Amino acid sequence: MNEVAWHTRRRALLRMGLPLLAAAGGWNATAQAARLRLATITTGFAPGGSSDVLARILADHLRGRHADAVIVEPKVGAGGRLAVEHVKNSPGDGTSLLVSPSGMMVLFPHIYKSLRYDPLVDITPITPLAKFPFFLAIGPMVPATVRTLPEFVAWCRANPKEASFGSPGAGTSAHFSGIMLGRRAGMEYAHVAYRGMAPLVQDLIGGQIASGVLTPVEALPILSSGKLRLIASTGVTRSRFTPDVPTYTELGYPDIVIEESFSLYAPASMPAEMANQLATVTHQMLAQPETQARFAQLGLEVAPAMPAQFKANLKALYDRWAGIVRASGFTPTD
């Protein structure tokens, strides 16, 4: 390619807003400075849920900083796996991003035999956005006199046919928190899988099930009504939103520590420099008081980390979940 043709092609790429790759395939300063024309943030869950809300907050911030236009596109199905597969197969030029819970990356590889992505190979971790614990909630099926985890465990042992917990799906981290409690407490604790949190909360409030594992998004708005009692948290420490709810560790179950996160990811082919730049821009959003206030309304804490540290954290969680799934006796599915 002669010099005139090369410059003509370069100008065309910049007008399109696509990153310009150096001859060796690297990510150079000129490409970094070129803002994209359009970027899409994919989520794996329906509009209105936590992933969708966070993705739209992020899209507003990245618009004009990362790309001229940033849209959110849900690809619902298979518990979030379809969204990961879509981004895996997309170009790594910054036009395709993913906001997803960490379970798709660190837990699903151990519970699905035919997973069509390897999170340690096919996906670039950019940064966590927010973290949260799960809460064990009990409803009106359980007598009002039961107010603590030890009292609930005693009630379950005395009422094994009614001892049950719901989660938003089999094989989720919420599901495993209940499995772990049942095993550690030495009690029968039947699991009921729901298609999401909404029907679980409805049955829990209606007295159709004894307990449920909820996220702050579902638990906090109902807490003031008195319809549910939160008796334990899977957090490392107590949530600032529920300072009266003890952690499992405080209650004698130190291995039931599960903090889920919503995070930003990209295809594996994204250059490291672009990933770092995108993380830095996102961290600017997470540092804003208005962002933290919006997250707090959902019971979420900001949780920034640069790509290298985030990748190391995910690998550690990946290894930890491998051991948890093996110990649980859970049989991987197709």
Secondary structure, DSSP 8 states (H G I E B T S, - for coil): --HHHHHHHHHHHHHHT---B-TTS-B-HHHHHS-EEEEEEEESS-TTSHHHHHHHHHHHHHBTTTEEEEEEEE---GGGHHHHHHHHTS-SSSSEEEEEETHHHHTGGGTBTT-S--TTTSEEEEEEEEEEE-EEEE-TTS-TT--SHHHHHHHHHH-TTT-EEEESSTTSHHHHHHHHHHHHHT---EEEE-SSHHHHHHHHHTTSSSEEEE-HHHHHHHHTTTS-EEEEE-SSS--TT-TTS-BTTTTT-TT---EEEEEEEEETTS-HHHHHHHHHHHHHHHTSHHHHHHHHHTT-EE----HHHHHHHHHHHHHHHHHHHHHHT---B-
